[in-house]
Amino acid sequence: TPIAQINIDNFDGIVFVGGPGMIDFQNDPDFTQIAKKFFDAKKLVGAICVAPAILANAGILNGKKATSWSGAKETLDANGAVYTGQPVQIDGNIITADGPTSALEFGETLARALKS
């Protein structure tokens, strides 16, 4: 199923992972639209490494605390995010992380959020 056709009612949240390939998707309208749909539905939205740029470009980080890989900081800043530089950052239903060294903490934070 293409990401744009996902029925968000079937999921508790969405998580975008980083890595070099994700750079190509940070402005992809299908990715930004699905991120916004999950956010607007008050479902969990997570992103790690460069992937928080998707959330920033979707307009959902405006005024929100967030973190990312340092190479995505400019995109977060340009879209109104409050960049914290923390390994993992929670702001409402949004959980962001800075990269692979924080992957375990990010995963545990996502799991706790889904259980609550």
DSSP file (Angstrom, degrees, kcal/mol; ACC not computed):
  #  RESIDUE AA STRUCTURE BP1 BP2  ACC     N-H-->O    O-->H-N    N-H-->O    O-->H-N    TCO  KAPPA ALPHA  PHI   PSI    X-CA   Y-CA   Z-CA
    1    1 A T              0   0    0      0, 0.0     5,-0.1     0, 0.0     2,-0.0   0.000 360.0 360.0 360.0 126.5    0.0    0.0    0.0
    2    2 A P    >   -     0   0    0      0, 0.0     3,-1.9     0, 0.0     4,-0.3  -0.354 360.0-115.7 -61.5 146.7    1.4    3.4   -0.9
    3    3 A I  G >  S+     0   0    0      1,-0.3     3,-1.4     2,-0.2     0, 0.0   0.824 113.8  60.6 -57.4 -33.6    1.9    5.6    2.1
    4    4 A A  G 3  S+     0   0    0      1,-0.3    -1,-0.3     3,-0.0    27,-0.0   0.715 102.7  53.2 -67.0 -19.6   -0.7    8.1    0.9
    5    5 A Q  G <  S+     0   0    0     -3,-1.9    -1,-0.3     2,-0.1    -2,-0.2   0.349  77.5 126.7 -99.0   5.9   -3.3    5.4    1.0
    6    6 A I    <   -     0   0    0     -3,-1.4     2,-0.9    -4,-0.3     3,-0.1  -0.426  59.7-134.3 -65.2 133.9   -2.8    4.3    4.6
    7    7 A N    >   -     0   0    0      1,-0.2     3,-2.1    -2,-0.1     4,-0.1  -0.818  13.4-159.1 -87.9 107.1   -6.0    4.4    6.7
    8    8 A I  G >  S+     0   0    0     -2,-0.9     3,-1.7     1,-0.3    -1,-0.2   0.713  84.2  73.6 -65.1 -19.1   -4.8    6.1    9.8
    9    9 A D  G 3  S+     0   0    0      1,-0.3    -1,-0.3    -3,-0.1    -2,-0.0   0.711  90.7  59.7 -65.4 -18.2   -7.7    4.6   11.8
   10   10 A N  G <  S+     0   0    0     -3,-2.1     2,-0.3     2,-0.0    -1,-0.3   0.418 103.9  59.4 -88.0   1.4   -5.9    1.2   11.6
   11   11 A F    <   -     0   0    0     -3,-1.7     3,-0.1    -4,-0.1     0, 0.0  -0.944  63.1-148.3-135.4 151.3   -2.8    2.6   13.5
   12   12 A D  S    S-     0   0    0     -2,-0.3    32,-1.7     1,-0.2     2,-0.3   0.600  82.2 -29.1 -88.5 -14.8   -2.0    4.1   16.8
   13   13 A G  E     -a   44   0A   0     30,-0.2     2,-0.3     2,-0.0    32,-0.2  -0.983  56.7-113.8-179.0-178.9    0.9    6.2   15.3
   14   14 A I  E     -a   45   0A   0     30,-2.2    32,-2.8    -2,-0.3     2,-0.4  -0.996  17.2-162.1-140.0 143.5    3.5    6.6   12.7
   15   15 A V  E     -a   46   0A   0     -2,-0.3     2,-0.5    30,-0.2    32,-0.2  -0.994   4.7-157.2-129.7 129.2    7.3    6.6   13.0
   16   16 A F  E     -a   47   0A   0     30,-2.7    32,-1.7    -2,-0.4     2,-0.2  -0.916  13.7-152.2-104.9 126.1    9.7    7.9   10.3
   17   17 A V        -     0   0    0     -2,-0.5    32,-0.1    30,-0.2    -2,-0.0  -0.630   9.8-135.3 -96.7 157.7   13.2    6.5   10.5
   18   18 A G        +     0   0    0     -2,-0.2     3,-0.2    32,-0.1    31,-0.1   0.161  41.2 120.9 -92.3-151.1   16.3    8.4    9.3
   19   19 A G  S >> S-     0   0    0      1,-0.1     3,-1.2     2,-0.1     4,-0.6  -0.323  78.4 -64.3 108.2 165.8   19.3    7.5    7.2
   20   20 A P  G >4 S+     0   0    0      0, 0.0     3,-0.9     0, 0.0     4,-0.4   0.820 129.0  57.4 -58.7 -34.3   20.7    8.8    3.9
   21   21 A G  G >4 S+     0   0    0      1,-0.2     3,-1.0    -3,-0.2     4,-0.3   0.784  94.6  66.4 -67.6 -26.2   17.7    7.7    1.9
   22   22 A M  G X> S+     0   0    0     -3,-1.2     3,-1.5     1,-0.3     4,-0.7   0.754  83.3  74.1 -69.6 -22.5   15.3    9.7    4.0
   23   23 A I  G X< S+     0   0    0     -3,-0.9     3,-0.7    -4,-0.6     4,-0.3   0.869  92.7  56.0 -56.6 -35.8   16.8   12.9    2.8
   24   24 A D  G <4 S+     0   0    0     -3,-1.0    -1,-0.3    -4,-0.4     3,-0.2   0.694 110.0  45.5 -69.3 -18.7   15.0   12.3   -0.5
   25   25 A F  G X4 S+     0   0    0     -3,-1.5     3,-1.3    -4,-0.3    -1,-0.2   0.458  79.2  97.9-105.2  -2.2   11.7   12.1    1.3
   26   26 A Q  T << S+     0   0    0     -4,-0.7    31,-0.2    -3,-0.7    -1,-0.1   0.753  98.4  31.1 -64.1 -22.1   11.8   15.1    3.6
   27   27 A N  T 3  S+     0   0    0     -4,-0.3    -1,-0.3    -3,-0.2    -2,-0.1   0.296  86.8 130.0-112.2   7.1    9.8   17.2    1.2
   28   28 A D    <>  -     0   0    0     -3,-1.3     4,-2.6     1,-0.2     3,-0.3  -0.465  54.9-143.6 -66.4 123.9    7.7   14.4   -0.3
   29   29 A P  H  > S+     0   0    0      0, 0.0     4,-2.4     0, 0.0     5,-0.2   0.826  98.6  55.8 -61.4 -32.0    4.0   15.5   -0.2
   30   30 A D  H  > S+     0   0    0      2,-0.2     4,-1.9     1,-0.2     5,-0.2   0.916 111.7  43.4 -65.1 -40.8    2.9   12.0    0.5
   31   31 A F  H  > S+     0   0    0     -3,-0.3     4,-2.1     2,-0.2    -1,-0.2   0.924 116.1  46.0 -70.4 -44.9    5.1   11.8    3.6
   32   32 A T  H  X S+     0   0    0     -4,-2.6     4,-2.1     1,-0.2    -2,-0.2   0.890 113.5  50.0 -67.7 -37.2    4.3   15.3    4.9
   33   33 A Q  H  X S+     0   0    0     -4,-2.4     4,-2.2    -5,-0.3    -1,-0.2   0.905 111.3  47.2 -67.5 -41.1    0.6   14.8    4.4
   34   34 A I  H  X S+     0   0    0     -4,-1.9     4,-2.2    -5,-0.2     5,-0.2   0.884 111.0  52.6 -69.8 -35.8    0.4   11.4    6.2
   35   35 A A  H  X S+     0   0    0     -4,-2.1     4,-2.4     1,-0.2    -1,-0.2   0.929 110.9  47.5 -61.1 -44.4    2.5   12.9    9.1
   36   36 A K  H  X S+     0   0    0     -4,-2.1     4,-3.2     2,-0.2     5,-0.2   0.882 108.8  54.3 -65.4 -38.8    0.0   15.8    9.3
   37   37 A K  H  X S+     0   0    0     -4,-2.2     4,-1.6     2,-0.2    -1,-0.2   0.932 110.9  45.0 -60.8 -46.0   -3.0   13.4    9.2
   38   38 A F  H  <>S+     0   0    0     -4,-2.2     5,-2.6     2,-0.2    -2,-0.2   0.920 115.3  48.1 -64.0 -43.1   -1.6   11.4   12.2
   39   39 A F  H ><5S+     0   0    0     -4,-2.4     3,-2.0     1,-0.2    -2,-0.2   0.940 110.8  49.8 -62.1 -48.2   -0.8   14.6   14.1
   40   40 A D  H 3<5S+     0   0    0     -4,-3.2    -1,-0.2     1,-0.3    -2,-0.2   0.806 107.9  54.5 -62.5 -29.3   -4.2   16.1   13.5
   41   41 A A  T 3<5S-     0   0    0     -4,-1.6    -1,-0.3    -5,-0.2    -2,-0.2   0.370 116.2-118.0 -84.0   5.1   -5.8   12.9   14.7
   42   42 A K  T < 5 +     0   0    0     -3,-2.0     2,-0.2     1,-0.2    -3,-0.2   0.803  66.7 143.7  61.3  31.8   -3.8   13.2   17.9
   43   43 A K      < -     0   0    0     -5,-2.6   -30,-0.2    -6,-0.2    -1,-0.2  -0.597  61.3 -79.8 -94.7 161.9   -2.0   10.0   17.2
   44   44 A L  E     -a   13   0A   0    -32,-1.7   -30,-2.2    -2,-0.2     2,-0.4  -0.376  44.7-170.6 -63.2 133.8    1.7    9.4   18.0
   45   45 A V  E     +ab  14  94A   0     48,-2.7    50,-2.5   -32,-0.2     2,-0.3  -0.984   9.0 177.4-128.8 119.4    4.1   10.8   15.5
   46   46 A G  E     +ab  15  95A   0    -32,-2.8   -30,-2.7    -2,-0.4     2,-0.3  -0.898   7.6 171.8-123.5 152.3    7.8    9.9   15.8
   47   47 A A  E     -ab  16  96A   0     48,-1.9    50,-1.7    -2,-0.3     2,-0.3  -0.963   8.3-166.3-158.3 142.0   10.9   10.6   13.8
   48   48 A I  E >   - b   0  97A   0    -32,-1.7     3,-1.6    -2,-0.3     2,-0.4  -0.952  56.4  -9.5-132.5 150.1   14.6   10.1   14.3
   49   49 A C  T 3  S-     0   0    0     48,-1.4    20,-2.4    -2,-0.3    23,-0.1  -0.519 133.1 -10.5  70.4-120.2   17.8   11.3   12.6
   50   50 A V  T >  S+     0   0    0     -2,-0.4     3,-2.1    18,-0.2     4,-0.3   0.668 118.6  87.4 -82.1 -17.3   17.0   13.4    9.5
   51   51 A A  T X>  +     0   0    0     -3,-1.6     3,-2.0     1,-0.3     4,-0.9   0.737  68.1  74.2 -61.4 -26.5   13.3   12.3    9.5
   52   52 A P  H 3> S+     0   0    0      0, 0.0     4,-2.4     0, 0.0    -1,-0.3   0.762  83.7  72.2 -57.5 -19.0   12.1   15.1   11.8
   53   53 A A  H <> S+     0   0    0     -3,-2.1     4,-2.8     1,-0.2    -2,-0.2   0.838  91.1  57.1 -61.9 -31.5   12.6   17.3    8.7
   54   54 A I  H <> S+     0   0    0     -3,-2.0     4,-1.4    -4,-0.3    -1,-0.2   0.939 108.0  46.1 -61.5 -46.3    9.5   15.6    7.4
   55   55 A L  H  <>S+     0   0    0     -4,-0.9     5,-1.8     2,-0.2     6,-0.6   0.896 112.9  50.1 -64.7 -39.9    7.5   16.7   10.4
   56   56 A A  H ><5S+     0   0    0     -4,-2.4     3,-1.5     1,-0.2     5,-0.2   0.936 111.0  48.1 -62.7 -46.5    8.9   20.2   10.1
   57   57 A N  H 3<5S+     0   0    0     -4,-2.8    -1,-0.2     1,-0.3    -2,-0.2   0.723 105.6  59.7 -68.7 -20.3    8.0   20.4    6.4
   58   58 A A  T 3<5S-     0   0    0     -4,-1.4    -1,-0.3    -5,-0.2    -2,-0.2   0.563 113.9-120.5 -80.3  -8.8    4.5   19.1    7.3
   59   59 A G  T < 5S+     0   0    0     -3,-1.5     3,-0.4    -4,-0.4    -3,-0.2   0.572  82.8 114.6  83.8   9.3    4.1   22.2    9.5
   60   60 A I      < +     0   0    0     -5,-1.8    -4,-0.2     1,-0.2    -5,-0.1   0.514  66.6  59.0 -95.0  -2.8    3.6   20.2   12.7
   61   61 A L    >   +     0   0    0     -6,-0.6     3,-2.6    -5,-0.2    21,-0.4   0.445  69.4 128.4 -99.8  -0.5    6.7   21.2   14.5
   62   62 A N  T 3  S-     0   0    0     -3,-0.4    19,-0.2     1,-0.3    18,-0.2  -0.387  90.8  -2.7 -59.0 116.7    5.9   25.0   14.5
   63   63 A G  T 3  S+     0   0    0     17,-3.2     2,-0.3    -2,-0.3    -1,-0.3   0.481 110.8 120.3  79.2   2.7    6.3   26.1   18.1
   64   64 A K    <   -     0   0    0     -3,-2.6    18,-3.3    16,-0.1     2,-0.3  -0.751  69.2-114.6-101.6 145.9    7.1   22.5   19.3
   65   65 A K  E     +d   82   0B   0     -2,-0.3     2,-0.3    16,-0.2    18,-0.2  -0.617  51.1 156.9 -73.0 135.1   10.2   21.3   21.0
   66   66 A A  E     -d   83   0B   0     16,-2.0    18,-2.6    -2,-0.3    19,-0.5  -0.980  27.4-157.3-155.4 162.5   12.1   18.9   18.7
   67   67 A T        +     0   0    0     -2,-0.3    30,-0.3    16,-0.2     2,-0.3  -0.897  18.0 156.7-137.3 168.3   15.5   17.4   18.0
   68   68 A S        -     0   0    0     -2,-0.3    30,-0.2    28,-0.1   -18,-0.2  -0.962  53.1 -51.4-170.0 177.5   17.1   15.8   15.0
   69   69 A W    >   -     0   0    0    -20,-2.4     3,-2.4    -2,-0.3     4,-0.5  -0.448  61.6-112.5 -59.0 143.1   20.4   14.9   13.4
   70   70 A S  G >  S+     0   0    0      1,-0.3     3,-1.0     2,-0.2     4,-0.4   0.782 114.8  64.9 -57.1 -28.9   22.4   18.2   13.3
   71   71 A G  G 3  S+     0   0    0      1,-0.2    -1,-0.3     2,-0.1     4,-0.2   0.643 102.7  48.3 -69.6 -14.0   22.1   18.3    9.5
   72   72 A A  G <> S+     0   0    0     -3,-2.4     4,-2.0     1,-0.1     3,-0.5   0.470  83.6  95.0-100.9  -4.6   18.4   18.7    9.7
   73   73 A K  H <> S+     0   0    0     -3,-1.0     4,-3.1    -4,-0.5     5,-0.2   0.882  79.7  56.5 -55.6 -42.2   18.5   21.5   12.3
   74   74 A E  H  > S+     0   0    0     -4,-0.4     4,-2.5     1,-0.2    -1,-0.2   0.893 107.5  48.6 -59.1 -40.9   18.2   24.2    9.6
   75   75 A T  H  > S+     0   0    0     -3,-0.5     4,-1.0     2,-0.2    -1,-0.2   0.906 112.3  48.6 -66.0 -41.7   15.0   22.7    8.3
   76   76 A L  H ><>S+     0   0    0     -4,-2.0     5,-2.5     1,-0.2     3,-0.7   0.946 113.3  47.0 -62.6 -47.7   13.5   22.5   11.8
   77   77 A D  H ><5S+     0   0    0     -4,-3.1     3,-1.7     1,-0.2    -2,-0.2   0.913 109.2  54.0 -59.2 -44.3   14.5   26.1   12.6
   78   78 A A  H 3<5S+     0   0    0     -4,-2.5    -1,-0.2     1,-0.3    -2,-0.2   0.724 109.3  49.7 -64.8 -21.4   13.1   27.4    9.2
   79   79 A N  T <<5S-     0   0    0     -4,-1.0    -1,-0.3    -3,-0.7    -2,-0.2   0.148 123.3 -99.4-107.4  18.5    9.8   25.7   10.0
   80   80 A G  T < 5 +     0   0    0     -3,-1.7   -17,-3.2     1,-0.2    -3,-0.2   0.559  68.5 150.6  84.4   9.4    9.4   27.2   13.5
   81   81 A A      < -     0   0    0     -5,-2.5     2,-1.0   -19,-0.2    -1,-0.2  -0.406  50.1-126.5 -71.2 152.0   10.5   24.2   15.6
   82   82 A V  E     -d   65   0B   0    -18,-3.3   -16,-2.0   -21,-0.4     2,-0.3  -0.833  30.7-148.6 -96.8  93.9   12.2   24.9   19.0
   83   83 A Y  E     +d   66   0B   0     -2,-1.0   -16,-0.2   -18,-0.2   -18,-0.1  -0.491  24.0 174.5 -71.9 123.9   15.3   22.8   18.4
   84   84 A T        -     0   0    0    -18,-2.6   -17,-0.2    -2,-0.3    -1,-0.2   0.712  30.2-140.9-102.4 -24.9   16.6   21.4   21.7
   85   85 A G        +     0   0    0    -19,-0.5   -18,-0.1     1,-0.2    -2,-0.1   0.563  51.4 145.3  72.3   7.3   19.5   19.2   20.6
   86   86 A Q        -     0   0    0    -20,-0.2    -1,-0.2     1,-0.1     3,-0.2  -0.354  62.8-117.4 -71.4 156.9   18.5   16.6   23.2
   87   87 A P  S    S+     0   0    0      0, 0.0    11,-2.1     0, 0.0     2,-0.4   0.931 101.9  10.8 -60.0 -44.7   18.9   12.9   22.4
   88   88 A V  E    S-C   97   0A   0      9,-0.2     2,-0.4    10,-0.1     9,-0.2  -0.999  73.7-168.2-135.6 137.9   15.2   12.4   22.6
   89   89 A Q  E     -C   96   0A   0      7,-3.0     7,-2.6    -2,-0.4     2,-0.4  -0.992   3.6-165.0-131.4 132.7   12.5   15.1   22.8
   90   90 A I  E     +C   95   0A   0     -2,-0.4     2,-0.3     5,-0.2     5,-0.2  -0.958  13.8 166.3-114.5 132.9    8.8   14.7   23.6
   91   91 A D  E >   -C   94   0A   0      3,-2.6     3,-1.6    -2,-0.4     2,-0.3  -0.802  67.0 -57.3-143.5 101.6    6.3   17.5   22.9
   92   92 A G  T 3  S-     0   0    0     -2,-0.3    -1,-0.1     1,-0.3   -48,-0.0  -0.482 121.6 -13.3  65.0-127.2    2.7   16.3   23.1
   93   93 A N  T 3  S+     0   0    0     -2,-0.3   -48,-2.7    -3,-0.1     2,-0.5   0.251 119.0  95.3 -91.3  13.1    2.1   13.5   20.7
   94   94 A I  E <   -bC  45  91A   0     -3,-1.6    -3,-2.6   -50,-0.2     2,-0.5  -0.908  49.0-177.7-109.3 129.2    5.4   14.1   18.9
   95   95 A I  E     +bC  46  90A   0    -50,-2.5   -48,-1.9    -2,-0.5     2,-0.3  -0.989   8.2 176.5-125.2 122.9    8.6   12.2   19.8
   96   96 A T  E     -bC  47  89A   0     -7,-2.6    -7,-3.0    -2,-0.5     2,-0.3  -0.885   7.5-168.4-123.5 156.3   11.8   13.1   18.0
   97   97 A A  E     -bC  48  88A   0    -50,-1.7   -48,-1.4    -2,-0.3   -28,-0.3  -0.964  25.9-126.9-143.4 159.9   15.4   11.8   18.4
   98   98 A D        -     0   0    0    -11,-2.1   -28,-0.2    -2,-0.3   -10,-0.1   0.645  65.9 -71.3 -87.8 -15.6   18.8   12.8   17.1
   99   99 A G  S >  S-     0   0    0    -12,-0.3     3,-2.1     1,-0.1     4,-0.2  -0.980  72.6 -30.3 155.7-167.4   20.1    9.6   15.5
  100  100 A P  G >  S+     0   0    0      0, 0.0     3,-1.5     0, 0.0     4,-0.4   0.786 120.5  61.4 -55.9 -34.7   21.4    6.1   15.9
  101  101 A T  G 3  S+     0   0    0      1,-0.3     4,-0.2     2,-0.1     3,-0.1   0.719 111.1  41.7 -67.6 -17.1   23.1    6.7   19.3
  102  102 A S  G <> S+     0   0    0     -3,-2.1     4,-2.8     1,-0.1    -1,-0.3   0.253  83.0 107.2-107.8   9.6   19.7    7.5   20.7
  103  103 A A  H <> S+     0   0    0     -3,-1.5     4,-2.8     1,-0.2     5,-0.2   0.886  78.8  48.6 -60.0 -42.6   17.8    4.7   18.9
  104  104 A L  H  > S+     0   0    0     -4,-0.4     4,-2.6     2,-0.2    -1,-0.2   0.950 114.6  44.7 -64.3 -48.5   17.3    2.5   22.0
  105  105 A E  H  > S+     0   0    0      1,-0.2     4,-2.4     2,-0.2    -2,-0.2   0.897 113.6  52.0 -61.5 -40.2   16.0    5.4   24.1
  106  106 A F  H  X S+     0   0    0     -4,-2.8     4,-2.5     2,-0.2    -2,-0.2   0.941 110.9  47.1 -60.1 -49.1   13.8    6.6   21.2
  107  107 A G  H  X S+     0   0    0     -4,-2.8     4,-2.4     1,-0.2    -2,-0.2   0.903 112.9  48.3 -61.4 -42.7   12.3    3.1   20.9
  108  108 A E  H  X S+     0   0    0     -4,-2.6     4,-2.3     2,-0.2    -1,-0.2   0.883 111.3  50.8 -65.5 -38.1   11.7    2.8   24.6
  109  109 A T  H  X S+     0   0    0     -4,-2.4     4,-2.2    -5,-0.2    -2,-0.2   0.904 110.7  48.9 -66.1 -41.8   10.1    6.2   24.6
  110  110 A L  H  X S+     0   0    0     -4,-2.5     4,-2.3     2,-0.2    -2,-0.2   0.926 110.7  51.0 -61.4 -44.9    7.8    5.3   21.7
  111  111 A A  H  X S+     0   0    0     -4,-2.4     4,-1.6     1,-0.2    -2,-0.2   0.913 110.4  48.3 -61.4 -43.8    6.8    2.0   23.5
  112  112 A R  H  X S+     0   0    0     -4,-2.3     4,-1.3     1,-0.2    -1,-0.2   0.912 111.3  50.8 -62.3 -41.9    5.9    3.9   26.7
  113  113 A A  H  < S+     0   0    0     -4,-2.2     3,-0.2     1,-0.2    -2,-0.2   0.887 109.7  49.8 -64.4 -38.7    3.9    6.4   24.8
  114  114 A L  H  < S+     0   0    0     -4,-2.3    -1,-0.2     1,-0.2    -2,-0.2   0.812 109.4  52.2 -70.2 -29.2    1.9    3.7   23.0
  115  115 A K  H  <        0   0    0     -4,-1.6    -1,-0.2     1,-0.2    -2,-0.2   0.736 360.0 360.0 -77.3 -22.9    1.2    1.9   26.3
  116  116 A S     <        0   0    0     -4,-1.3    -1,-0.2    -3,-0.2    -2,-0.2   0.480 360.0 360.0 -82.6 360.0   -0.2    5.0   27.9
